[in-house]
Structure formats: C-alpha cells, structure tokens
Amino acid sequence: MKIGDKVRFRPDARHRDTLGPMADQIGQVIDVATMDGVETLVVTFGDNGPLEAGVPAAEFEPALDDDAEPA
C-alpha cells in the first residue's frame, strides 16, 4: 500500500475489536514504514486522527468508495 490509498480494517484484523465505530470506517494512508521487516501503516480516520505508527499493513485491505462511509 502507498500514501494516499483508501483502506479499512480487514474483518479478521487483530486490532478491530478495540476500535469501536472506527473499525468500519474508511481511512487514508498517511505514512508507510517498515518495522522489524514488517510493512506498517499510519492511517487517518477524519476527525479521529491517525492511528499509532506500527499497525501492520496486513490488518488493512483496500477500500472502495462505496464500501463504507468515510470518517
């Protein structure tokens, strides 16, 4: 994934149950990094602000515009 991509949490994402309503929103990738050999993302969800850095990219999937309401 790259900066600017629209994403949402995968249904089986580990962190999904801790996110509340944010889990179903579409976010936008604002940074991509590698930590310990794993691609990680920072994703912003509108007014909810960015997630902490270090969320594995595997926890996200690409989002289509009609998947859910953007944050």
C-alpha positions as CSV (number, residue, x, y, z in Angstrom):
1,M,0.0,0.0,0.0
2,K,1.1,3.6,-0.5
3,I,0.4,7.0,0.9
4,G,-3.0,8.2,-0.2
5,D,-4.6,4.8,-0.5
6,K,-8.0,4.4,1.0
7,V,-8.2,1.4,3.4
8,R,-10.3,-0.2,6.0
9,F,-9.6,-2.8,8.6
10,R,-9.9,-6.4,7.5
11,P,-12.8,-8.3,9.1
12,D,-10.3,-10.6,10.8
13,A,-7.9,-7.8,11.9
14,R,-6.4,-8.3,15.4
15,H,-7.0,-4.7,16.5
16,R,-10.5,-4.5,15.1
17,D,-12.4,-5.2,18.3
18,T,-10.6,-2.3,20.1
19,L,-11.6,0.3,17.6
20,G,-15.3,0.7,18.2
21,P,-17.1,2.5,15.3
22,M,-13.8,3.4,13.6
23,A,-13.4,-0.3,12.7
24,D,-15.9,0.1,9.8
25,Q,-14.8,3.5,8.5
26,I,-12.6,4.1,5.5
27,G,-9.3,5.7,6.3
28,Q,-6.4,7.1,4.3
29,V,-2.8,6.0,4.5
30,I,-0.6,9.0,5.6
31,D,2.6,7.1,6.1
32,V,4.2,3.8,5.3
33,A,7.2,2.4,7.1
34,T,8.9,-0.9,7.8
35,M,9.4,-2.1,11.4
36,D,11.3,-5.3,12.1
37,G,10.8,-6.3,8.5
38,V,7.0,-5.8,8.5
39,E,5.3,-3.1,6.5
40,T,3.4,-0.8,8.8
41,L,0.9,2.0,8.1
42,V,-0.3,5.2,9.8
43,V,-3.9,5.7,8.8
44,T,-6.1,8.8,9.4
45,F,-9.8,8.5,10.0
46,G,-11.0,12.1,9.6
47,D,-11.6,13.8,13.0
48,N,-10.5,10.7,14.8
49,G,-6.9,11.4,14.0
50,P,-4.2,9.0,12.9
51,L,-3.6,5.6,14.4
52,E,-0.4,5.0,16.2
53,A,2.5,4.1,13.9
54,G,3.3,0.4,13.7
55,V,-0.1,-1.0,12.7
56,P,0.8,-3.9,10.4
57,A,-0.4,-3.3,6.8
58,A,-1.8,-6.9,6.8
59,E,-4.5,-5.6,9.2
60,F,-5.9,-3.5,6.4
61,E,-7.5,-4.1,3.0
62,P,-8.1,-1.7,0.1
63,A,-11.4,0.2,0.4
64,L,-13.7,1.1,-2.5
65,D,-15.5,4.4,-2.3
66,D,-18.8,2.6,-1.8
67,D,-17.6,0.2,0.9
68,A,-18.5,2.4,3.9
69,E,-18.9,6.0,4.8
70,P,-15.6,7.8,5.1
71,A,-14.8,9.1,8.6
